[in-house]
Amino acid sequence: MYGKLFSTAFEGSMFGSGPLMFAVWSYVLSHAHRKTSTVELNARLIAAIIGKVTPADVEEVIEAMCSPDPASRTQTEDGRKLIRQGVYQFRVVNLTVYDRLANEEARREYFRLQKQAQRARSEPEWISPEELAEEEDDEEPLEPMPATRTETPPPQKDLPTHAPTPEIDVAAAIHAKTEASGMKVPPPPQLVVAWIGKYGADLITETMDDCLGQLSGKHFNYLAAILATRNEDPSQRPANRRTRPRPVVSPDGPANLCARADEVRETVHALESALKYPDWDRGDCSREQAQLYLLHVRTNFAADLDSAPTLTEWLARQA
């Protein structure tokens, strides 16, 4: 067993009471039962454990703890520290109060450290004035940035020159899809951005399409568990849709809404796969047009692909 000994014990009414008083009080705190706030005190046993004292000395200290103490900080039971309940059994006054105080301080310190670690792993986020006041003593001032500007190195020739799709648009599209899936508690946008950095937008979109019917009424932890499983074990993922042949579609567009959604989905997957490689081998559109089409679909039709335009329709509108 163990006990919590506060520094205030040495500065209150026990100040100057002698080493035996503090030795017996330490024994009380370390042997007390937390649920019942009781402890068994045998003067002969305690005298043998402490050493160089007699049972009569220990009994005198126990009686002093059972006596009223007008100088005590807490006047519960007239300032008594112990209440005799039997020959050897005593009730420790205020044991629950001080244990709860220590647990609350430990809980605040634990969550403060957890919050610091979370901010160190994720992107910068807004900090409340209360949190800032708790951490300002521990943080060191930031060094000022140098006044001189550094030249930007020239781009390498072997790198693609196209501009990537902004990540915030991808995150907004995936977040809109999670809200439209009927989830009881959809993930917040900040968590979606973290998922994209950990799993990639392709795996999240593919998982959302496969498990769309299973997410209704679920907490976002359910989706997080599926993403973690598929990320660690690729065999858990279904057959990749990009390996299936693209359907032949007439220039007039799909005949019904289901076919339209399938064609848009197949086109999106094909364009996402083609954008991963520096060489562009598609003849129906350029790399820039593919990026703009993906951004248009993800932003405006993430939750309703039946209404999204096909690539052919979108190119005709841009002409």
VENDADA-V492328 format. One record per residue. RES is the residue in one letter. SS is DSSP state (H for helix, E for strand, - for the rest). PHI is phi in radians with two decimals (NA if undefined). BURIAL is b if it has 9 or more other ideal C-beta (glycine too) atoms within 8 Angstrom, else e. Layout:
BEGIN
<<RES/SS/PHI/BURIAL> <RES/SS/PHI/BURIAL>>
END
This chain:
BEGIN
<<M/-/NA/e> <Y/-/-2.58/e> <G/-/-2.48/b> <K/-/-1.91/e> <L/-/-1.89/e> <F/-/-1.43/e> <S/H/-1.16/e> <T/H/-1.17/e> <A/H/-1.14/b> <F/H/-1.51/e> <E/-/-2.06/e> <G/-/-1.69/b> <S/-/-1.22/e> <M/-/-1.47/b> <F/-/-1.03/e> <G/-/1.32/e> <S/-/-1.49/e> <G/-/1.78/e> <P/H/-1.15/e> <L/H/-1.17/b> <M/H/-1.08/b> <F/H/-1.24/b> <A/H/-1.16/b> <V/H/-1.17/b> <W/H/-1.14/b> <S/H/-1.13/b> <Y/H/-1.10/b> <V/H/-1.07/b> <L/H/-1.16/b> <S/H/-1.40/b> <H/H/-1.96/b> <A/-/-1.32/b> <H/E/-1.45/e> <R/-/-1.18/e> <K/-/-1.32/e> <T/-/-1.83/e> <S/-/1.01/b> <T/E/-2.08/b> <V/E/-2.65/b> <E/E/-1.77/e> <L/-/-2.14/b> <N/-/-1.95/e> <A/H/-1.03/b> <R/H/-1.17/e> <L/H/-1.16/e> <I/H/-1.16/b> <A/H/-1.08/b> <A/H/-1.21/e> <I/H/-1.22/e> <I/H/-1.23/b> <G/-/1.49/e> <K/-/1.08/e> <V/-/-2.38/e> <T/-/-1.78/e> <P/H/-1.01/b> <A/H/-1.13/e> <D/H/-1.12/b> <V/H/-1.14/b> <E/H/-1.10/b> <E/H/-1.14/e> <V/H/-1.16/b> <I/H/-1.11/b> <E/H/-1.14/e> <A/H/-1.15/b> <M/H/-1.21/b> <C/-/-1.49/b> <S/-/-1.58/e> <P/-/-1.03/e> <D/-/-2.31/b> <P/-/-1.16/e> <A/-/-1.57/e> <S/-/-1.22/b> <R/-/-1.12/e> <T/-/-1.90/e> <Q/-/-1.69/e> <T/H/-1.14/e> <E/H/0.98/e> <D/H/1.05/e> <G/H/1.47/b> <R/-/-1.17/b> <K/-/-1.63/b> <L/E/-2.31/b> <I/E/-2.14/b> <R/E/-1.25/e> <Q/-/-2.03/e> <G/-/-2.86/e> <V/-/-1.12/e> <Y/-/-2.07/e> <Q/E/-1.69/b> <F/E/-2.37/b> <R/E/-1.79/b> <V/E/-1.53/b> <V/-/-1.25/b> <N/-/1.15/b> <L/H/-1.12/b> <T/H/-1.14/e> <V/H/-1.10/e> <Y/H/-1.28/b> <D/H/-1.12/b> <R/H/-1.14/e> <L/H/-1.09/e> <A/H/-1.15/b> <N/H/-1.14/e> <E/H/-1.16/e> <E/H/-1.14/e> <A/H/-1.13/e> <R/H/-1.15/e> <R/H/-1.13/e> <E/H/-1.14/e> <Y/H/-1.10/e> <F/H/-1.21/e> <R/H/-1.14/b> <L/H/-1.18/e> <Q/H/-1.10/e> <K/H/-1.17/b> <Q/H/-1.10/b> <A/H/-1.14/e> <Q/H/-1.14/e> <R/H/-1.19/b> <A/H/-1.22/e> <R/H/-1.50/e> <S/-/-1.84/e> <E/-/-1.25/e> <P/-/-1.05/e> <E/-/-2.35/e> <W/-/-1.22/e> <I/-/-1.99/e> <S/-/-1.22/e> <P/H/-1.04/e> <E/H/-1.14/e> <E/H/-1.16/b> <L/H/-1.15/b> <A/H/-1.17/e> <E/H/-1.27/e> <E/H/-1.84/b> <E/-/-1.15/e> <D/-/-1.29/e> <D/-/-1.59/e> <E/-/-1.56/e> <E/-/-1.60/e> <P/-/-1.12/e> <L/-/-1.33/e> <E/-/-1.34/e> <P/-/-1.16/e> <M/-/-1.26/e> <P/-/-1.10/e> <A/-/-1.30/e> <T/-/-1.35/e> <R/-/-1.66/e> <T/-/-1.66/e> <E/-/-1.30/e> <T/-/-1.34/e> <P/-/-1.13/e> <P/-/-1.15/e> <P/-/-1.17/e> <Q/-/-1.26/e> <K/-/-1.21/e> <D/-/-1.45/e> <L/-/-1.59/e> <P/-/-1.16/e> <T/-/-1.68/e> <H/-/-1.33/e> <A/-/-1.46/e> <P/-/-1.22/e> <T/-/-1.16/e> <P/-/-1.00/e> <E/H/-1.16/e> <I/H/-1.14/e> <D/H/-1.22/b> <V/H/-1.11/b> <A/H/-1.11/b> <A/H/-1.14/b> <A/H/-1.17/b> <I/H/-1.17/b> <H/H/-1.11/b> <A/H/-1.12/b> <K/H/-1.18/b> <T/H/-1.14/b> <E/H/-1.20/b> <A/H/-1.35/b> <S/-/-1.36/b> <G/-/1.48/e> <M/-/-1.17/b> <K/-/-1.14/e> <V/E/-2.29/e> <P/-/-1.23/b> <P/-/-1.21/b> <P/-/-1.22/e> <P/H/-1.02/e> <Q/H/-1.12/b> <L/H/-1.23/b> <V/H/-1.09/b> <V/H/-1.08/b> <A/H/-1.15/b> <W/H/-1.07/b> <I/H/-1.08/b> <G/H/-1.19/e> <K/H/-1.60/e> <Y/H/-1.87/e> <G/-/1.63/e> <A/H/-1.15/b> <D/H/-1.12/e> <L/H/-1.16/b> <I/H/-1.17/b> <T/H/-1.12/b> <E/H/-1.11/b> <T/H/-1.15/b> <M/H/-1.08/b> <D/H/-1.17/e> <D/H/-1.28/e> <C/-/-1.90/b> <L/H/-1.05/e> <G/H/-1.32/e> <Q/H/-1.68/e> <L/-/-1.56/b> <S/-/-1.10/e> <G/-/1.37/e> <K/-/-1.75/b> <H/E/-1.41/e> <F/H/-1.15/b> <N/H/-1.10/e> <Y/H/-1.11/b> <L/H/-1.16/b> <A/H/-1.09/b> <A/H/-1.15/e> <I/H/-1.13/b> <L/H/-1.10/b> <A/H/-1.13/e> <T/H/-1.13/b> <R/H/-1.23/b> <N/H/-1.24/e> <E/H/-1.40/e> <D/-/-2.23/e> <P/H/-1.05/e> <S/H/-1.17/e> <Q/H/-1.34/e> <R/-/-1.45/e> <P/-/-1.23/e> <A/-/-1.00/e> <N/-/-1.16/e> <R/H/-1.19/b> <R/H/-1.23/e> <T/H/-1.43/e> <R/-/-1.39/e> <P/-/-1.15/e> <R/-/-1.28/e> <P/-/-1.23/e> <V/-/-1.42/e> <V/-/-2.03/b> <S/-/-1.23/e> <P/-/-1.08/e> <D/-/-1.35/e> <G/-/1.73/b> <P/-/-1.18/b> <A/-/-1.40/e> <N/-/-2.55/e> <L/H/-1.16/e> <C/H/-1.09/e> <A/H/-1.14/b> <R/H/-1.10/b> <A/H/-1.08/b> <D/H/-1.13/b> <E/H/-1.17/b> <V/H/-1.10/b> <R/H/-1.10/b> <E/H/-1.12/b> <T/H/-1.16/b> <V/H/-1.06/b> <H/H/-1.10/b> <A/H/-1.17/b> <L/H/-1.18/b> <E/H/-1.05/b> <S/H/-1.19/e> <A/H/-1.21/b> <L/-/-1.24/b> <K/-/-1.32/e> <Y/-/-1.93/e> <P/-/-1.18/e> <D/-/-1.51/e> <W/-/-1.71/e> <D/-/-2.02/e> <R/-/-1.66/e> <G/-/-1.73/e> <D/-/-1.46/e> <C/-/-2.77/e> <S/-/-1.54/e> <R/H/-1.09/b> <E/H/-1.14/e> <Q/H/-1.12/b> <A/H/-1.12/b> <Q/H/-1.12/b> <L/H/-1.16/e> <Y/H/-1.16/b> <L/H/-1.07/b> <L/H/-1.10/b> <H/H/-1.15/b> <V/H/-1.22/b> <R/H/-1.13/b> <T/H/-1.38/b> <N/H/-1.85/e> <F/-/-2.35/b> <A/-/-1.11/b> <A/-/-1.72/e> <D/-/-2.59/e> <L/H/-1.27/b> <D/H/-1.11/e> <S/H/-1.70/e> <A/-/-1.31/b> <P/-/-1.32/e> <T/-/-1.29/b> <L/H/-1.08/b> <T/H/-1.10/b> <E/H/-1.11/b> <W/H/-1.16/b> <L/H/-1.11/b> <A/H/-1.17/e> <R/H/-1.23/e> <Q/H/-1.36/e> <A/-/-1.23/e>>
END
